[in-house]
Amino acid sequence: MKLSQKQTNYQKNIDIVIGHSLGGYYTMSLKKLEIFKIVINPCIDPLVINLDLNKKINLRGLNRQLTFGMFAKSDELFDFYDCFKDNFSAEFYGVLNYTRIPGTHRPDKNSLELGLIKAFEYFTKIHNSIDLS
């Protein structure tokens, strides 16, 4: 089996990707649309940390709807909450695809739990609304 075929088979089994900080940037940049994505304090613009990756995030349509952002209230590195809200927000049945969580750039277990509860509440609302096949 060729490597590309193995990767394709592997990708078929992925239901959710979670990325934090710069990993959130890469998660938001994924080309595969039909997976849920959770980004935690994502670095939406790597130039803020002097990193030119020459790649713009483009969340539209289904990709936007399947992405949930969690943003710490006291992030000491960067805060892209307003950028995400203004450019990538989506709503299903009154539930938004982003939230604020307590804590700093490296959220603790309780903060993550609060954010993940909101994320899964959002994903539950849209699960039956979107055909991912």
Protein Blocks (a to p, Z undefined) as FASTA:
>chain_A
ZZklmmmmmmmmpcbdcdehjlmmmmmmpmblkbccddehiafblmlnopaehpacddeh
jlmmmpccdddfklckbccklmmmmmmgcceehiacbdcdeddfbdcfklmmmmmmmmmm
mmmmmmmmpccZZ
